[in-house]
């Protein structure tokens, strides 16, 4: 396994203008959290979905300077570009084609797609072959490898039989508890112990996002608490954090081409309190996975700027992953 970082981990710092791209990569190099670099196109490319010649030259020069490796390029579809309707299938393809060509120009061997329909995957495959790119469909909370939505993609992959089609495993799917960062934020917003306990109880059930969010909203209503006072967090708790059994990753291990090593916290013991990295890493070691573990700190979704140091957190998470690999190899 190889370690790296997705620049998404520094979303808040980037959005507030604390770094330009060169400064961002320099900070990653100083923290020693390379060599793999993942880029989220919609976040980083000012000309998204296209990429300028100047950006391409600067990108290659900077990666060479720091000894980094282009790991994964996130090609998110911007479905809301029009106010009156979603994209048509042809518009989805044209937009994603531009992203694939941008990824190729920047030297990325892998493009992450999310929520792509089966028709779009079929249309993109010849383009991936032309550009020598692997396409990784992200499995993100609340779904897991055996969710019906993912099983349909697995069946499509089996039908097509191309080595250019794989999955990106995001560990938000396989959490055993809710993020302490989110719980701290909700406490600051006014939820008491009873409400937080009920939130965690509902979160651990097997309903859909809407069913669980609705059940929690109903509880708040019965207590006279306006769910709108929590902003988006009342729903984010259910669609950003899933509780699938981490052993399910082994069911698709030969198809996993990249890993989002999602995490929210590292405690005083060097552990991620809501994600069992030892169990997860053991499955990947047993399965012979040899791609990137790309660290993705998503605590910024729930924390204020400056509340935590993402560079330090990623460095500590890298040590947790290394320690988990050593333990898994010793057990084997």
N, C-alpha and C positions, 0 to 999 in steps of 0.2 A: 504494500500500500504506500501511496505517496500523499504528502500533506500539502495543503495550500489554503488560500483564503479567497472568499468572494468579497469584492469591494462593497457589496451590499451591507456588509457588517459595519461599515462606516457611513451609513446613509445620513445620519443626522449631521455629522461633521461636514460631509460633502454638501448637503443641502444648505447649510448655514454659511458656506463659503470659506470654511477654515482651511481647505485644501484645494489646490488645482490638481489635475491628474498626476503630474510629475511629483508634486508634494505628497499626494496620497500613496503612490507607489514607493516613494522614498521612505515614508513612515512604515510601510509594510516591511521594507527591507531592514530598517533599523530594528524593528521588533523581532525579526527572524522568523516570520510566519509565512514564508514562501515554501517552495518555489512556485507552486501552482497558483495562477491568478484566474479568477472568474470575473467576468464583466457582465453587468446587466445593462443591455443596450438602452432600454427606455430611461434608465437613470443617468447614464454616463455620456451617451452620444447626443450632443447638442443638435445634430442634424438627423436624429433618429427618424426613420429606420436606416437611412443612408449614412455613409461615412466619408469624410473628406480626405483628399490626398494628403493634406498636411497632418491630419490626425493619424493616418496610417503610418506615415514616416516617423512621427514622434512616438507612436506606440511601439513600433519595432525597435527604435533606438533605445527607448527607456527600458524595455524588457531585456534587451541585450546588456545594457549597462548594469542592471541589478542581478542578472543571472536568473531571471524568472522564466517560467514556461506558461504559454497560453493554455489554460485548462478547459474552460467551458464558457460558451457565449450564450447568454439568456435571451431568447428571441420571443419576448412577450408580445402577443397580439393586442393592439390598442383598440378594443372593440367600441370604445366610446368616442372615436374621432368625429363622428357625426352625432348631432343631437336628436335627429329624427328617427334613426334606425341603426341596427347593427350592420356590420359588413356583410356583403354578399359573399358566396363561396369564391367567386373570382377575385374579389377585393382582398379576401383573406390570403389567397395564394399570392397575389402580387405583392402584398405587404410583407409576407413571410419570405418571399423570394429575395426581396431587397435586404432583409436581415441576414439571410444565408450568404448572400454575396458580400455583405459587410463582414461577416464572421470569417469568410475565406480570405478576404483582403488583410485581415488582422492576424491571420495565421492560426485560427482556432480549428482544431480537429473535430470538435464536438459542439453541437448546437442543442441547447435545451429548449424544448417546446412544452407548453402547458395547455391542457384542455383542448388540444387540437382534435377535430373530428376525424373519423376514419377516412372520409373522402379527401381531406386535406393531406393526411399522411400519405395516402397513395400518390397524390399529385406531386408531393415533395420528394419522393424517393428518387426519381430520375435526376432531380437537381442535386440531391445529396451525392449521388454517384458521380455526376459531372464534376462536382467541387471537391470530391474525396472527403466527405464529411459524414460523421456518425450523428444520427438524430436520436436524442434521448428524451423520452416522454416522462415528465416529472410526476412522481407519485407523492402527493402532498396531503397533509391533513385536510379533512378528516378521513381520507381514503387510505386503504392499504392494498397490498398486492392482490388480495382476493375480494376486494369490493367489486360489485357488478360492473361499475364504470371502468375499472381497470381490467377486469376479465375480458371485456369486449376488445380492448386494445391487445391483450395477450393473444386472443384468438386471431385477430387480424395479423399480428406478427407471425403466428404459426402458419397462417395461410400463405403469406408472402414469402417467408423464409429467407429474409435478407439479413446479413450480418451488420448492415448499417442501421438497423432498428434496435433500440434498446430502451432501458429505463434509467431515470435518475431517481435514486432513493433519497427522500427527504425525511430526516428523523423527527420532524414535527408529527409524522404519522404514528410513531411508536413511543409515545410518552406514557409514563406510569402515574403522572400527577400533573397538576396545573403549575405553570411557571410562578415561582415566588415573586418575580418582578411584577407580573400582572396582578397578583393578589395584593401586593403592597400598594399598587396604584389604585386599585378599587377600594382599599381601605381608606386611602387618603381622600377618595371621592365620597366617602360617607358610609360604606357598607360595614356593618358590624360583624362580630364573629358568627352569629347565627346565619346571616345572609351569605357569608363566605363559605360556611359549611354546606349550606344548601346548594350554592353554585357548584361546589366540587362534587356533591352527590349527583346532581343532574348531569354534570359533565361526564361522569363515569358510566352513565347509562348508554344504551345502544340506539337511541333515536337519531333521526336526521338532524341536521343543523337547525332547521326551522322548528322541529318538534321540541328540541331541547331548549333553544332560545325562547320559544313560546312558553314552555313550562316554567322557566326561570322568571320570565316577565310576569307570568301569572302570580308566582309567589311574591314578587316585589309588589305587585298591585294589591294583593291581599294585605300586605303590611303598610300600604299607603306610601310606597316609595315609587317615584316616577322613573321608569326604566330609561326615559330620555335623558335623565340627569347623568347617566353613565356614558353618554355619547355612543361611539361605535363599539366600546369595549364589551358590552353585554353580548354582542354577537361574535366579535372576534374571538372570545373565549372558546367558542365552539367550532369555528371554521379554520382557526390557525393552529389548534392543538388537538391531536387525535390520540386514541389509546388502543391502537391495534397491537396485538402481541408481536414483539420484535422478532420472534422466531419465524414469522411469516416471510421475512426477507429471503430466507433460504429457498422459498418456493420459486423465486424468479432469479436467483443468484447468477446463473449463466447469462442472463439478459441485462444485468445491471452494469452500466457503462460509466457511471459517475455518481458521486455521493455528495449531497448537501448535508454536511455534518452540523445540522441545526442545533443550536443551544441558546439558552436564555440566561443562565446563571452558572457561576463556578463558586462553590462555597469554600469555607475556611479549610476544608479537608481535601480540596482539589477535585471535588465531585460535582457533577451536574445533578442537582437535586430532583429534577423532574424527568430525566432521561437516563436509562440504565445503559451507560456506555459499555460497561464490561460485557453484558449480555449481547448487545448489538455487535460489538467488535468481534466477539467470539464467533458469531454466525458468519461474519465476513471472512475471518481467518479460515474457518472450516471450509467455507465455500471457495477458497482460493482467489478471492477478489484482489486485483492488483492495480486498480485505478486510483484516482484521487479521492481523498477525504477533504472536501473543500469546506473549511469552517465558515459557518454562516450564523453570526450573532444577530438574533432578531429581538433582543431586549429593547432595542431602540423604538420598537413599535409601541412599547408600554412605558418607557422611561423618558425622563426629560434629558435634554442635552447637558452633558457634564455630570450626570448622575453616576455614570460608570465609564471606565476607560476600555473601549472595545479592543484596542491593541493588546492591552494587558490580559484581558479576558481570553482572547484568541490564543495568545501564547500559553496561558495556563491550560486551555482546552487541548492544545497540541500535546502538552505533557500528559494529560489524562489519556489521550488516544494512544500515545506511545506506550504508556504504562499498561493500558488495556491490551495492546498487541503483545507485549512481552508476557503478560499473564496468560493470554490465550495460547501462545506458542508453548509456554511451559506446561499448561494443562494438556495440550495435544501430545 
